């Protein structure tokens, strides 16, 4: 059988601790917020980061990848690294 709703998969199988990253101008911002809430409600540890745009730094969908030297990009990379290392 198939699971078409991620929340059903999480209920059935759980999920590891997660990092969810979004930004003020991310076209998936609403979806990321909902995913973070769903995982939290299921008891999954979630580190959530929603960066605000500032001046010339626009927080689009892939800002940590396209701009890893920005303070926000550095913060995201550290969040992901820490999570991967169990911190």
PDB file of N, CA, C and O in Angstrom:
ATOM      1  N   UNK A   1       0.837  -1.187   0.000  1.00  0.00           N
ATOM      2  CA  UNK A   1       0.000   0.000   0.000  1.00  0.00           C
ATOM      3  C   UNK A   1       0.882   1.251   0.000  1.00  0.00           C
ATOM      4  O   UNK A   1       2.084   1.190   0.258  1.00  0.00           O
ATOM      5  N   UNK A   2       0.260   2.356  -0.290  1.00  0.00           N
ATOM      6  CA  UNK A   2       0.977   3.612  -0.378  1.00  0.00           C
ATOM      7  C   UNK A   2       0.494   4.564   0.698  1.00  0.00           C
ATOM      8  O   UNK A   2      -0.658   4.503   1.126  1.00  0.00           O
ATOM      9  N   UNK A   3       1.379   5.440   1.127  1.00  0.00           N
ATOM     10  CA  UNK A   3       1.023   6.520   2.041  1.00  0.00           C
ATOM     11  C   UNK A   3       1.161   7.813   1.258  1.00  0.00           C
ATOM     12  O   UNK A   3       2.240   8.138   0.762  1.00  0.00           O
ATOM     13  N   UNK A   4       0.074   8.541   1.150  1.00  0.00           N
ATOM     14  CA  UNK A   4       0.071   9.771   0.372  1.00  0.00           C
ATOM     15  C   UNK A   4       0.167  11.018   1.256  1.00  0.00           C
ATOM     16  O   UNK A   4       0.282  12.135   0.751  1.00  0.00           O
ATOM     17  N   UNK A   5       0.121  10.828   2.541  1.00  0.00           N
ATOM     18  CA  UNK A   5       0.152  11.938   3.488  1.00  0.00           C
ATOM     19  C   UNK A   5       1.348  11.713   4.404  1.00  0.00           C
ATOM     20  O   UNK A   5       1.396  10.725   5.136  1.00  0.00           O
ATOM     21  N   UNK A   6       2.309  12.627   4.363  1.00  0.00           N
ATOM     22  CA  UNK A   6       3.522  12.469   5.159  1.00  0.00           C
ATOM     23  C   UNK A   6       3.220  12.294   6.639  1.00  0.00           C
ATOM     24  O   UNK A   6       3.929  11.559   7.326  1.00  0.00           O
ATOM     25  N   UNK A   7       2.189  12.951   7.142  1.00  0.00           N
ATOM     26  CA  UNK A   7       1.871  12.812   8.566  1.00  0.00           C
ATOM     27  C   UNK A   7       1.496  11.373   8.911  1.00  0.00           C
ATOM     28  O   UNK A   7       1.759  10.914  10.023  1.00  0.00           O
ATOM     29  N   UNK A   8       0.890  10.665   7.976  1.00  0.00           N
ATOM     30  CA  UNK A   8       0.554   9.257   8.221  1.00  0.00           C
ATOM     31  C   UNK A   8       1.824   8.403   8.310  1.00  0.00           C
ATOM     32  O   UNK A   8       1.903   7.491   9.132  1.00  0.00           O
ATOM     33  N   UNK A   9       2.801   8.695   7.477  1.00  0.00           N
ATOM     34  CA  UNK A   9       4.074   7.976   7.526  1.00  0.00           C
ATOM     35  C   UNK A   9       4.785   8.253   8.843  1.00  0.00           C
ATOM     36  O   UNK A   9       5.354   7.340   9.441  1.00  0.00           O
ATOM     37  N   UNK A  10       4.760   9.492   9.298  1.00  0.00           N
ATOM     38  CA  UNK A  10       5.401   9.843  10.564  1.00  0.00           C
ATOM     39  C   UNK A  10       4.696   9.149  11.720  1.00  0.00           C
ATOM     40  O   UNK A  10       5.348   8.644  12.634  1.00  0.00           O
ATOM     41  N   UNK A  11       3.371   9.123  11.686  1.00  0.00           N
ATOM     42  CA  UNK A  11       2.620   8.424  12.738  1.00  0.00           C
ATOM     43  C   UNK A  11       2.978   6.941  12.765  1.00  0.00           C
ATOM     44  O   UNK A  11       3.137   6.357  13.837  1.00  0.00           O
ATOM     45  N   UNK A  12       3.102   6.342  11.604  1.00  0.00           N
ATOM     46  CA  UNK A  12       3.353   4.900  11.521  1.00  0.00           C
ATOM     47  C   UNK A  12       4.808   4.531  11.813  1.00  0.00           C
ATOM     48  O   UNK A  12       5.070   3.510  12.448  1.00  0.00           O
ATOM     49  N   UNK A  13       5.751   5.352  11.355  1.00  0.00           N
ATOM     50  CA  UNK A  13       7.161   4.959  11.406  1.00  0.00           C
ATOM     51  C   UNK A  13       8.067   5.895  12.178  1.00  0.00           C
ATOM     52  O   UNK A  13       9.233   5.576  12.411  1.00  0.00           O
ATOM     53  N   UNK A  14       7.543   7.061  12.585  1.00  0.00           N
ATOM     54  CA  UNK A  14       8.384   8.033  13.260  1.00  0.00           C
ATOM     55  C   UNK A  14       9.251   8.790  12.278  1.00  0.00           C
ATOM     56  O   UNK A  14       9.083   8.664  11.065  1.00  0.00           O
ATOM     57  N   UNK A  15      10.175   9.573  12.798  1.00  0.00           N
ATOM     58  CA  UNK A  15      11.093  10.355  11.972  1.00  0.00           C
ATOM     59  C   UNK A  15      12.257  10.787  12.854  1.00  0.00           C
ATOM     60  O   UNK A  15      12.098  10.923  14.067  1.00  0.00           O
ATOM     61  N   UNK A  16      13.413  11.001  12.263  1.00  0.00           N
ATOM     62  CA  UNK A  16      14.546  11.491  13.053  1.00  0.00           C
ATOM     63  C   UNK A  16      14.367  12.968  13.379  1.00  0.00           C
ATOM     64  O   UNK A  16      13.497  13.632  12.816  1.00  0.00           O
ATOM     65  N   UNK A  17      15.187  13.477  14.285  1.00  0.00           N
ATOM     66  CA  UNK A  17      15.159  14.914  14.542  1.00  0.00           C
ATOM     67  C   UNK A  17      15.415  15.625  13.220  1.00  0.00           C
ATOM     68  O   UNK A  17      16.149  15.126  12.367  1.00  0.00           O
ATOM     69  N   UNK A  18      14.818  16.769  13.060  1.00  0.00           N
ATOM     70  CA  UNK A  18      14.832  17.431  11.755  1.00  0.00           C
ATOM     71  C   UNK A  18      15.188  18.900  11.872  1.00  0.00           C
ATOM     72  O   UNK A  18      14.950  19.534  12.900  1.00  0.00           O
ATOM     73  N   UNK A  19      15.758  19.425  10.812  1.00  0.00           N
ATOM     74  CA  UNK A  19      15.994  20.861  10.669  1.00  0.00           C
ATOM     75  C   UNK A  19      15.139  21.325   9.504  1.00  0.00           C
ATOM     76  O   UNK A  19      15.231  20.783   8.402  1.00  0.00           O
ATOM     77  N   UNK A  20      14.324  22.310   9.745  1.00  0.00           N
ATOM     78  CA  UNK A  20      13.494  22.884   8.685  1.00  0.00           C
ATOM     79  C   UNK A  20      13.900  24.347   8.538  1.00  0.00           C
ATOM     80  O   UNK A  20      13.902  25.113   9.502  1.00  0.00           O
ATOM     81  N   UNK A  21      14.239  24.706   7.316  1.00  0.00           N
ATOM     82  CA  UNK A  21      14.739  26.044   7.014  1.00  0.00           C
ATOM     83  C   UNK A  21      13.821  26.687   5.991  1.00  0.00           C
ATOM     84  O   UNK A  21      13.441  26.069   4.997  1.00  0.00           O
ATOM     85  N   UNK A  22      13.479  27.920   6.249  1.00  0.00           N
ATOM     86  CA  UNK A  22      12.683  28.681   5.294  1.00  0.00           C
ATOM     87  C   UNK A  22      13.114  30.136   5.386  1.00  0.00           C
ATOM     88  O   UNK A  22      13.989  30.488   6.177  1.00  0.00           O
ATOM     89  N   UNK A  23      12.509  30.952   4.597  1.00  0.00           N
ATOM     90  CA  UNK A  23      12.840  32.368   4.609  1.00  0.00           C
ATOM     91  C   UNK A  23      11.641  33.200   4.229  1.00  0.00           C
ATOM     92  O   UNK A  23      10.646  32.703   3.701  1.00  0.00           O
ATOM     93  N   UNK A  24      11.762  34.458   4.506  1.00  0.00           N
ATOM     94  CA  UNK A  24      10.661  35.393   4.298  1.00  0.00           C
ATOM     95  C   UNK A  24      10.104  35.357   2.878  1.00  0.00           C
ATOM     96  O   UNK A  24       8.906  35.560   2.680  1.00  0.00           O
ATOM     97  N   UNK A  25      10.961  35.100   1.888  1.00  0.00           N
ATOM     98  CA  UNK A  25      10.517  35.110   0.496  1.00  0.00           C
ATOM     99  C   UNK A  25      10.528  33.715  -0.135  1.00  0.00           C
ATOM    100  O   UNK A  25      10.534  33.588  -1.360  1.00  0.00           O
ATOM    101  N   UNK A  26      10.531  32.691   0.684  1.00  0.00           N
ATOM    102  CA  UNK A  26      10.532  31.296   0.216  1.00  0.00           C
ATOM    103  C   UNK A  26       9.134  30.923  -0.258  1.00  0.00           C
ATOM    104  O   UNK A  26       8.162  31.070   0.483  1.00  0.00           O
ATOM    105  N   UNK A  27       9.033  30.442  -1.492  1.00  0.00           N
ATOM    106  CA  UNK A  27       7.714  30.066  -2.017  1.00  0.00           C
ATOM    107  C   UNK A  27       7.130  28.863  -1.285  1.00  0.00           C
ATOM    108  O   UNK A  27       5.936  28.593  -1.416  1.00  0.00           O
ATOM    109  N   UNK A  28       7.934  28.138  -0.521  1.00  0.00           N
ATOM    110  CA  UNK A  28       7.436  27.001   0.267  1.00  0.00           C
ATOM    111  C   UNK A  28       7.325  27.332   1.758  1.00  0.00           C
ATOM    112  O   UNK A  28       7.209  26.427   2.584  1.00  0.00           O
ATOM    113  N   UNK A  29       7.357  28.596   2.099  1.00  0.00           N
ATOM    114  CA  UNK A  29       7.347  29.002   3.509  1.00  0.00           C
ATOM    115  C   UNK A  29       6.144  28.432   4.273  1.00  0.00           C
ATOM    116  O   UNK A  29       6.305  27.881   5.362  1.00  0.00           O
ATOM    117  N   UNK A  30       4.962  28.562   3.711  1.00  0.00           N
ATOM    118  CA  UNK A  30       3.761  28.052   4.378  1.00  0.00           C
ATOM    119  C   UNK A  30       3.862  26.537   4.571  1.00  0.00           C
ATOM    120  O   UNK A  30       3.532  26.023   5.639  1.00  0.00           O
ATOM    121  N   UNK A  31       4.314  25.829   3.545  1.00  0.00           N
ATOM    122  CA  UNK A  31       4.470  24.375   3.647  1.00  0.00           C
ATOM    123  C   UNK A  31       5.506  24.000   4.703  1.00  0.00           C
ATOM    124  O   UNK A  31       5.306  23.055   5.466  1.00  0.00           O
ATOM    125  N   UNK A  32       6.613  24.744   4.746  1.00  0.00           N
ATOM    126  CA  UNK A  32       7.642  24.470   5.745  1.00  0.00           C
ATOM    127  C   UNK A  32       7.119  24.690   7.158  1.00  0.00           C
ATOM    128  O   UNK A  32       7.402  23.898   8.058  1.00  0.00           O
ATOM    129  N   UNK A  33       6.364  25.752   7.353  1.00  0.00           N
ATOM    130  CA  UNK A  33       5.753  26.008   8.667  1.00  0.00           C
ATOM    131  C   UNK A  33       4.830  24.860   9.060  1.00  0.00           C
ATOM    132  O   UNK A  33       4.873  24.385  10.195  1.00  0.00           O
ATOM    133  N   UNK A  34       4.002  24.419   8.130  1.00  0.00           N
ATOM    134  CA  UNK A  34       3.072  23.320   8.415  1.00  0.00           C
ATOM    135  C   UNK A  34       3.810  22.019   8.704  1.00  0.00           C
ATOM    136  O   UNK A  34       3.402  21.261   9.585  1.00  0.00           O
ATOM    137  N   UNK A  35       4.893  21.749   7.972  1.00  0.00           N
ATOM    138  CA  UNK A  35       5.680  20.550   8.221  1.00  0.00           C
ATOM    139  C   UNK A  35       6.296  20.592   9.613  1.00  0.00           C
ATOM    140  O   UNK A  35       6.268  19.596  10.337  1.00  0.00           O
ATOM    141  N   UNK A  36       6.842  21.722   9.985  1.00  0.00           N
ATOM    142  CA  UNK A  36       7.415  21.858  11.322  1.00  0.00           C
ATOM    143  C   UNK A  36       6.392  21.634  12.417  1.00  0.00           C
ATOM    144  O   UNK A  36       6.672  20.960  13.409  1.00  0.00           O
ATOM    145  N   UNK A  37       5.212  22.192  12.242  1.00  0.00           N
ATOM    146  CA  UNK A  37       4.139  22.002  13.219  1.00  0.00           C
ATOM    147  C   UNK A  37       3.709  20.545  13.297  1.00  0.00           C
ATOM    148  O   UNK A  37       3.511  20.014  14.390  1.00  0.00           O
ATOM    149  N   UNK A  38       3.565  19.895  12.149  1.00  0.00           N
ATOM    150  CA  UNK A  38       3.136  18.501  12.117  1.00  0.00           C
ATOM    151  C   UNK A  38       4.156  17.608  12.817  1.00  0.00           C
ATOM    152  O   UNK A  38       3.788  16.754  13.623  1.00  0.00           O
ATOM    153  N   UNK A  39       5.428  17.804  12.511  1.00  0.00           N
ATOM    154  CA  UNK A  39       6.457  16.983  13.150  1.00  0.00           C
ATOM    155  C   UNK A  39       6.486  17.215  14.654  1.00  0.00           C
ATOM    156  O   UNK A  39       6.598  16.264  15.428  1.00  0.00           O
ATOM    157  N   UNK A  40       6.385  18.460  15.069  1.00  0.00           N
ATOM    158  CA  UNK A  40       6.372  18.775  16.498  1.00  0.00           C
ATOM    159  C   UNK A  40       5.189  18.121  17.206  1.00  0.00           C
ATOM    160  O   UNK A  40       5.330  17.583  18.304  1.00  0.00           O
ATOM    161  N   UNK A  41       4.021  18.172  16.566  1.00  0.00           N
ATOM    162  CA  UNK A  41       2.835  17.541  17.160  1.00  0.00           C
ATOM    163  C   UNK A  41       2.996  16.028  17.298  1.00  0.00           C
ATOM    164  O   UNK A  41       2.370  15.411  18.159  1.00  0.00           O
ATOM    165  N   UNK A  42       3.828  15.436  16.455  1.00  0.00           N
ATOM    166  CA  UNK A  42       4.086  13.992  16.521  1.00  0.00           C
ATOM    167  C   UNK A  42       5.230  13.667  17.475  1.00  0.00           C
ATOM    168  O   UNK A  42       5.633  12.510  17.588  1.00  0.00           O
ATOM    169  N   UNK A  43       5.753  14.679  18.159  1.00  0.00           N
ATOM    170  CA  UNK A  43       6.817  14.462  19.128  1.00  0.00           C
ATOM    171  C   UNK A  43       8.212  14.382  18.532  1.00  0.00           C
ATOM    172  O   UNK A  43       9.147  13.933  19.195  1.00  0.00           O
ATOM    173  N   UNK A  44       8.359  14.810  17.292  1.00  0.00           N
ATOM    174  CA  UNK A  44       9.660  14.800  16.638  1.00  0.00           C
ATOM    175  C   UNK A  44      10.387  16.101  16.988  1.00  0.00           C
ATOM    176  O   UNK A  44       9.805  17.183  16.913  1.00  0.00           O
ATOM    177  N   UNK A  45      11.658  15.989  17.368  1.00  0.00           N
ATOM    178  CA  UNK A  45      12.453  17.178  17.652  1.00  0.00           C
ATOM    179  C   UNK A  45      12.679  17.939  16.355  1.00  0.00           C
ATOM    180  O   UNK A  45      13.164  17.374  15.375  1.00  0.00           O
ATOM    181  N   UNK A  46      12.327  19.219  16.349  1.00  0.00           N
ATOM    182  CA  UNK A  46      12.461  20.049  15.156  1.00  0.00           C
ATOM    183  C   UNK A  46      13.225  21.316  15.510  1.00  0.00           C
ATOM    184  O   UNK A  46      12.874  22.033  16.447  1.00  0.00           O
ATOM    185  N   UNK A  47      14.267  21.573  14.749  1.00  0.00           N
ATOM    186  CA  UNK A  47      14.956  22.856  14.817  1.00  0.00           C
ATOM    187  C   UNK A  47      14.453  23.631  13.609  1.00  0.00           C
ATOM    188  O   UNK A  47      14.693  23.238  12.467  1.00  0.00           O
ATOM    189  N   UNK A  48      13.764  24.720  13.860  1.00  0.00           N
ATOM    190  CA  UNK A  48      13.106  25.484  12.793  1.00  0.00           C
ATOM    191  C   UNK A  48      13.753  26.849  12.683  1.00  0.00           C
ATOM    192  O   UNK A  48      13.959  27.528  13.690  1.00  0.00           O
ATOM    193  N   UNK A  49      14.074  27.253  11.467  1.00  0.00           N
ATOM    194  CA  UNK A  49      14.678  28.566  11.247  1.00  0.00           C
ATOM    195  C   UNK A  49      13.973  29.254  10.089  1.00  0.00           C
ATOM    196  O   UNK A  49      13.906  28.721   8.981  1.00  0.00           O
ATOM    197  N   UNK A  50      13.449  30.443  10.358  1.00  0.00           N
ATOM    198  CA  UNK A  50      12.736  31.244   9.370  1.00  0.00           C
ATOM    199  C   UNK A  50      13.450  32.589   9.292  1.00  0.00           C
ATOM    200  O   UNK A  50      13.255  33.449  10.151  1.00  0.00           O
ATOM    201  N   UNK A  51      14.272  32.771   8.267  1.00  0.00           N
ATOM    202  CA  UNK A  51      15.097  33.971   8.154  1.00  0.00           C
ATOM    203  C   UNK A  51      14.334  35.120   7.519  1.00  0.00           C
ATOM    204  O   UNK A  51      13.578  34.939   6.565  1.00  0.00           O
ATOM    205  N   UNK A  52      14.550  36.302   8.070  1.00  0.00           N
ATOM    206  CA  UNK A  52      13.956  37.510   7.520  1.00  0.00           C
ATOM    207  C   UNK A  52      14.906  38.113   6.491  1.00  0.00           C
ATOM    208  O   UNK A  52      16.123  38.093   6.674  1.00  0.00           O
ATOM    209  N   UNK A  53      14.356  38.636   5.434  1.00  0.00           N
ATOM    210  CA  UNK A  53      15.157  39.354   4.445  1.00  0.00           C
ATOM    211  C   UNK A  53      15.679  40.630   5.089  1.00  0.00           C
ATOM    212  O   UNK A  53      15.036  41.219   5.958  1.00  0.00           O
ATOM    213  N   UNK A  54      16.865  41.044   4.639  1.00  0.00           N
ATOM    214  CA  UNK A  54      17.472  42.241   5.218  1.00  0.00           C
ATOM    215  C   UNK A  54      18.303  42.943   4.150  1.00  0.00           C
ATOM    216  O   UNK A  54      19.287  42.390   3.659  1.00  0.00           O
ATOM    217  N   UNK A  55      17.910  44.142   3.798  1.00  0.00           N
ATOM    218  CA  UNK A  55      18.653  44.901   2.795  1.00  0.00           C
ATOM    219  C   UNK A  55      18.744  44.150   1.482  1.00  0.00           C
ATOM    220  O   UNK A  55      17.727  43.821   0.871  1.00  0.00           O
ATOM    221  N   UNK A  56      19.976  43.879   1.047  1.00  0.00           N
ATOM    222  CA  UNK A  56      20.215  43.165  -0.210  1.00  0.00           C
ATOM    223  C   UNK A  56      20.096  41.653  -0.061  1.00  0.00           C
ATOM    224  O   UNK A  56      20.145  40.930  -1.056  1.00  0.00           O
ATOM    225  N   UNK A  57      19.940  41.168   1.164  1.00  0.00           N
ATOM    226  CA  UNK A  57      19.877  39.721   1.400  1.00  0.00           C
ATOM    227  C   UNK A  57      18.409  39.284   1.401  1.00  0.00           C
ATOM    228  O   UNK A  57      17.684  39.503   2.372  1.00  0.00           O
ATOM    229  N   UNK A  58      17.992  38.674   0.312  1.00  0.00           N
ATOM    230  CA  UNK A  58      16.625  38.201   0.161  1.00  0.00           C
ATOM    231  C   UNK A  58      16.588  36.713   0.482  1.00  0.00           C
ATOM    232  O   UNK A  58      17.342  35.929  -0.095  1.00  0.00           O
ATOM    233  N   UNK A  59      15.718  36.328   1.396  1.00  0.00           N
ATOM    234  CA  UNK A  59      15.639  34.945   1.849  1.00  0.00           C
ATOM    235  C   UNK A  59      14.660  34.153   0.984  1.00  0.00           C
ATOM    236  O   UNK A  59      13.521  33.882   1.367  1.00  0.00           O
ATOM    237  N   UNK A  60      15.157  33.796  -0.199  1.00  0.00           N
ATOM    238  CA  UNK A  60      14.406  32.965  -1.124  1.00  0.00           C
ATOM    239  C   UNK A  60      14.562  31.500  -0.728  1.00  0.00           C
ATOM    240  O   UNK A  60      15.158  31.186   0.303  1.00  0.00           O
ATOM    241  N   UNK A  61      14.029  30.621  -1.542  1.00  0.00           N
ATOM    242  CA  UNK A  61      13.974  29.193  -1.235  1.00  0.00           C
ATOM    243  C   UNK A  61      15.338  28.565  -0.925  1.00  0.00           C
ATOM    244  O   UNK A  61      15.435  27.786   0.023  1.00  0.00           O
ATOM    245  N   UNK A  62      16.363  28.864  -1.667  1.00  0.00           N
ATOM    246  CA  UNK A  62      17.643  28.165  -1.488  1.00  0.00           C
ATOM    247  C   UNK A  62      18.763  29.089  -1.002  1.00  0.00           C
ATOM    248  O   UNK A  62      19.929  28.865  -1.326  1.00  0.00           O
ATOM    249  N   UNK A  63      18.425  30.111  -0.237  1.00  0.00           N
ATOM    250  CA  UNK A  63      19.447  31.073   0.182  1.00  0.00           C
ATOM    251  C   UNK A  63      20.636  30.442   0.903  1.00  0.00           C
ATOM    252  O   UNK A  63      21.751  30.926   0.708  1.00  0.00           O
ATOM    253  N   UNK A  64      20.486  29.402   1.719  1.00  0.00           N
ATOM    254  CA  UNK A  64      21.679  28.855   2.391  1.00  0.00           C
ATOM    255  C   UNK A  64      22.649  28.184   1.414  1.00  0.00           C
ATOM    256  O   UNK A  64      23.851  28.106   1.670  1.00  0.00           O
ATOM    257  N   UNK A  65      22.110  27.704   0.299  1.00  0.00           N
ATOM    258  CA  UNK A  65      22.956  27.050  -0.703  1.00  0.00           C
ATOM    259  C   UNK A  65      23.567  28.091  -1.637  1.00  0.00           C
ATOM    260  O   UNK A  65      24.756  28.030  -1.950  1.00  0.00           O
ATOM    261  N   UNK A  66      22.761  29.031  -2.072  1.00  0.00           N
ATOM    262  CA  UNK A  66      23.258  30.026  -3.023  1.00  0.00           C
ATOM    263  C   UNK A  66      24.109  31.098  -2.352  1.00  0.00           C
ATOM    264  O   UNK A  66      24.932  31.736  -3.009  1.00  0.00           O
ATOM    265  N   UNK A  67      23.919  31.298  -1.064  1.00  0.00           N
ATOM    266  CA  UNK A  67      24.656  32.349  -0.336  1.00  0.00           C
ATOM    267  C   UNK A  67      25.144  31.824   1.017  1.00  0.00           C
ATOM    268  O   UNK A  67      24.721  32.326   2.058  1.00  0.00           O
ATOM    269  N   UNK A  68      26.022  30.826   1.015  1.00  0.00           N
ATOM    270  CA  UNK A  68      26.461  30.228   2.283  1.00  0.00           C
ATOM    271  C   UNK A  68      27.327  31.143   3.141  1.00  0.00           C
ATOM    272  O   UNK A  68      27.564  30.846   4.312  1.00  0.00           O
ATOM    273  N   UNK A  69      27.801  32.250   2.576  1.00  0.00           N
ATOM    274  CA  UNK A  69      28.626  33.167   3.367  1.00  0.00           C
ATOM    275  C   UNK A  69      27.802  34.222   4.102  1.00  0.00           C
ATOM    276  O   UNK A  69      28.325  34.917   4.974  1.00  0.00           O
ATOM    277  N   UNK A  70      26.533  34.347   3.762  1.00  0.00           N
ATOM    278  CA  UNK A  70      25.666  35.266   4.503  1.00  0.00           C
ATOM    279  C   UNK A  70      25.542  34.767   5.945  1.00  0.00           C
ATOM    280  O   UNK A  70      25.661  33.566   6.186  1.00  0.00           O
ATOM    281  N   UNK A  71      25.308  35.655   6.897  1.00  0.00           N
ATOM    282  CA  UNK A  71      25.119  35.201   8.284  1.00  0.00           C
ATOM    283  C   UNK A  71      23.998  34.160   8.407  1.00  0.00           C
ATOM    284  O   UNK A  71      24.116  33.203   9.172  1.00  0.00           O
ATOM    285  N   UNK A  72      22.925  34.352   7.658  1.00  0.00           N
ATOM    286  CA  UNK A  72      21.804  33.409   7.708  1.00  0.00           C
ATOM    287  C   UNK A  72      22.210  32.049   7.132  1.00  0.00           C
ATOM    288  O   UNK A  72      21.830  31.006   7.663  1.00  0.00           O
ATOM    289  N   UNK A  73      22.979  32.070   6.050  1.00  0.00           N
ATOM    290  CA  UNK A  73      23.466  30.832   5.450  1.00  0.00           C
ATOM    291  C   UNK A  73      24.390  30.083   6.398  1.00  0.00           C
ATOM    292  O   UNK A  73      24.293  28.863   6.529  1.00  0.00           O
ATOM    293  N   UNK A  74      25.286  30.810   7.058  1.00  0.00           N
ATOM    294  CA  UNK A  74      26.191  30.196   8.037  1.00  0.00           C
ATOM    295  C   UNK A  74      25.401  29.570   9.187  1.00  0.00           C
ATOM    296  O   UNK A  74      25.719  28.477   9.654  1.00  0.00           O
ATOM    297  N   UNK A  75      24.369  30.284   9.631  1.00  0.00           N
ATOM    298  CA  UNK A  75      23.539  29.763  10.725  1.00  0.00           C
ATOM    299  C   UNK A  75      22.859  28.450  10.318  1.00  0.00           C
ATOM    300  O   UNK A  75      22.825  27.495  11.094  1.00  0.00           O
ATOM    301  N   UNK A  76      22.326  28.413   9.112  1.00  0.00           N
ATOM    302  CA  UNK A  76      21.651  27.202   8.615  1.00  0.00           C
ATOM    303  C   UNK A  76      22.639  26.044   8.521  1.00  0.00           C
ATOM    304  O   UNK A  76      22.330  24.931   8.946  1.00  0.00           O
ATOM    305  N   UNK A  77      23.807  26.293   7.978  1.00  0.00           N
ATOM    306  CA  UNK A  77      24.805  25.229   7.853  1.00  0.00           C
ATOM    307  C   UNK A  77      25.170  24.681   9.228  1.00  0.00           C
ATOM    308  O   UNK A  77      25.322  23.470   9.390  1.00  0.00           O
ATOM    309  N   UNK A  78      25.314  25.562  10.221  1.00  0.00           N
ATOM    310  CA  UNK A  78      25.616  25.101  11.586  1.00  0.00           C
ATOM    311  C   UNK A  78      24.460  24.309  12.158  1.00  0.00           C
ATOM    312  O   UNK A  78      24.684  23.279  12.793  1.00  0.00           O
ATOM    313  N   UNK A  79      23.226  24.757  11.954  1.00  0.00           N
ATOM    314  CA  UNK A  79      22.060  24.004  12.436  1.00  0.00           C
ATOM    315  C   UNK A  79      22.049  22.588  11.879  1.00  0.00           C
ATOM    316  O   UNK A  79      21.849  21.621  12.613  1.00  0.00           O
ATOM    317  N   UNK A  80      22.266  22.479  10.574  1.00  0.00           N
ATOM    318  CA  UNK A  80      22.241  21.170   9.922  1.00  0.00           C
ATOM    319  C   UNK A  80      23.388  20.308  10.411  1.00  0.00           C
ATOM    320  O   UNK A  80      23.204  19.124  10.693  1.00  0.00           O
ATOM    321  N   UNK A  81      24.575  20.899  10.512  1.00  0.00           N
ATOM    322  CA  UNK A  81      25.744  20.152  10.994  1.00  0.00           C
ATOM    323  C   UNK A  81      25.537  19.668  12.424  1.00  0.00           C
ATOM    324  O   UNK A  81      25.793  18.504  12.735  1.00  0.00           O
ATOM    325  N   UNK A  82      25.077  20.556  13.286  1.00  0.00           N
ATOM    326  CA  UNK A  82      24.822  20.175  14.680  1.00  0.00           C
ATOM    327  C   UNK A  82      23.790  19.059  14.775  1.00  0.00           C
ATOM    328  O   UNK A  82      23.959  18.114  15.545  1.00  0.00           O
ATOM    329  N   UNK A  83      22.730  19.169  13.999  1.00  0.00           N
ATOM    330  CA  UNK A  83      21.692  18.145  14.020  1.00  0.00           C
ATOM    331  C   UNK A  83      22.247  16.790  13.558  1.00  0.00           C
ATOM    332  O   UNK A  83      21.949  15.754  14.152  1.00  0.00           O
ATOM    333  N   UNK A  84      23.047  16.813  12.503  1.00  0.00           N
ATOM    334  CA  UNK A  84      23.636  15.586  11.979  1.00  0.00           C
ATOM    335  C   UNK A  84      24.598  14.940  12.981  1.00  0.00           C
ATOM    336  O   UNK A  84      24.796  13.725  12.980  1.00  0.00           O
ATOM    337  N   UNK A  85      25.192  15.784  13.838  1.00  0.00           N
ATOM    338  CA  UNK A  85      26.132  15.290  14.845  1.00  0.00           C
ATOM    339  C   UNK A  85      25.488  15.093  16.220  1.00  0.00           C
ATOM    340  O   UNK A  85      26.184  14.949  17.225  1.00  0.00           O
ATOM    341  N   UNK A  86      24.165  15.089  16.250  1.00  0.00           N
ATOM    342  CA  UNK A  86      23.445  14.801  17.489  1.00  0.00           C
ATOM    343  C   UNK A  86      23.469  15.898  18.527  1.00  0.00           C
ATOM    344  O   UNK A  86      23.262  15.631  19.710  1.00  0.00           O
ATOM    345  N   UNK A  87      23.716  17.126  18.111  1.00  0.00           N
ATOM    346  CA  UNK A  87      23.746  18.255  19.061  1.00  0.00           C
ATOM    347  C   UNK A  87      22.426  18.978  19.064  1.00  0.00           C
ATOM    348  O   UNK A  87      22.258  19.953  19.796  1.00  0.00           O
TER     349      UNK A  87
END
